[in-house]
Each structure stands twice: as structure tokens, then as C-alpha cells.
């Protein structure tokens, strides 16, 4: 298993981590197999979505932030980041990818995003390639 770190800069943001994952696939030497990417944080997540038009990320974050605002009177969690926990639950903690011909199998417009909901922070991502 490999780990890489990234630094987020805003409370909510999506960081394209496709390049880092591709590097780890190449490092693994696998020609075919699977790649599991895991987020070991309860206020962050991972997703696969469009990485060609930055307006997609903007729109997703706008919807999540409007649907689950940062502060709500009914939230009781003392750290004040209940919204981040809820967003992480909705998006999910891992993605599975196919490795073929020593590369990730992604659609034309797809990329892998680390989703920060409680930043800025230094985060880690776990990657396991098997085949």
C-alpha cells in the first residue's frame, strides 16, 4: 500500500489527484488489475467525476454547501464540522479503478478528486494496486 499527502487550501474544495494515482499505478508495475483509493478521514471523501470543466466542481460544491450549510442550529457536534461529516458520508470514502495496459481506465472526461469538506488541512490518501 502507498500513501500520498496533499494540502488543501479552503474549507470546501475538490483536488484532482488523478496524476498522483497514475504515478502509483506505474510504480506498482501492474499491467492489469485494480486500484483501490481510500480516504482515512471522516470529513473528506473521494469521487470520480468530470475534470475537464471546472464549473462542474463549482456546481457540485455549491449544491453540497447549499444543501448542507456549515452551521445549523440542530447540529450538536462540539467541533462545529457536522456539515463536513455529512458531506463525506454522501460522497464516500473510496473509489475503485480498473488498471489496464498499465494505466487507469477512466472515461474521456473523468478524473479522481479528493473532496475536502473541513479544510484547510494536510490530508493523506491510501492507494493499493493489486492484480
N, C-alpha and C positions, 0 to 999 in steps of 0.2 A: 504494500500500500504506500502511496505517495501522498504528501501534503504540500499545499502551497498556501501562502498568505497573501492577503490583499488588504489595502487600507481604503475604507470608504470615507467620503467627504461630506455627505449630507445625511439628514435624518432618514430620508427615504430615497433610494436610488437603485438602479439596476446597473451592474457592471458586467460587461461582456467578458466572459472567461473562456471562450472557445479556444483561443490561442494557447492558453496555459494547458488546457486539457489535451489539445493536439500534440503539444510537446511531450507530455507524459505518455501518450499513446506511442509516439515514435520511440521514446526512451525504453518502453516495455519490450520492443522488438516483435510484438504480435502482428501477424498478418490478418488474422481473423479472430473474432471473439466478442467480448462485451466489455463495456466500460461503465462502472458504477461511480457516480459522482455524488458525494454526500456532504451535507451541511450540518456540522455538530453544534449548531446554535439555535436557541429557541425563539429568537427574534429576527431571524433571517431565513432565507429559503433559496431554492434553485428552481429554474424553469427553462424550458426551451421555447423560444418564440422568434419573431421576426427581428433580424438585426440589420436590415437594410435601411429602414426608415426610422429615425429616432423618434418620430411622432408617435409610433406605436408604444414605445416605452413610456413616453409622456402621458399618453391616454390611459394606459393601464394604471400607472401610479396615480393619476388624477382620479380615476374611478375608485381605486382602493382607498385613497385618502378621504374621498367624499363619503364613501360607504361606511368606513370605519374611521371616524375622526380621532385625532390624537387624545383628546380629553373628552370623556363622557361622565356625567355625574354618577352613573351607576357602577362605574369601574372602581374596584376596591384595592387592587394590587398596589402595594406601597411604592414600588419603583416608578409608577406612572407610565409604564410602557405596555399596558394591556392591549392597546391597539396593535402594537408590533407582534405580540404573541398571536393574536387572531389572524393577522395578515399572513404570518408564517404558516399557520395551520392551513389556511385556504390554498396557499401556493404549493407547499410541500417541501420536504427536507432532502429529496434526492431525485436524480434523473438517471435513467439507464439508456445507454447508447450502444449501437452496433458498431463494431470495428470490422471493416472490410478493406482489403488491399492496403493494410497498414494505416488507415485513416478512419476518422469518424464518418458515419453515414448520417448526413443531415440533408434536409431539403434545401433547395436553392436559396431561400431567404432565411433559413434558420440559424440561430446561434444559441449558445448556452449562457444564461445570465445568473449571476449571483444577485439576489434580491435583498437589499438592506432595508430594514424597517425600524432600526433603532440606533442610527449612527450619529456622528461618525465614530468608527471603531476600526481596530485591526482584527480581521477575521481569518479563519482558516477553512480550507476546503480539502476534503479527503477524496482520493481517487484510487480505485482499484480496477486494474485491467486484468482480465482473465480470458483464457481461450484454450 
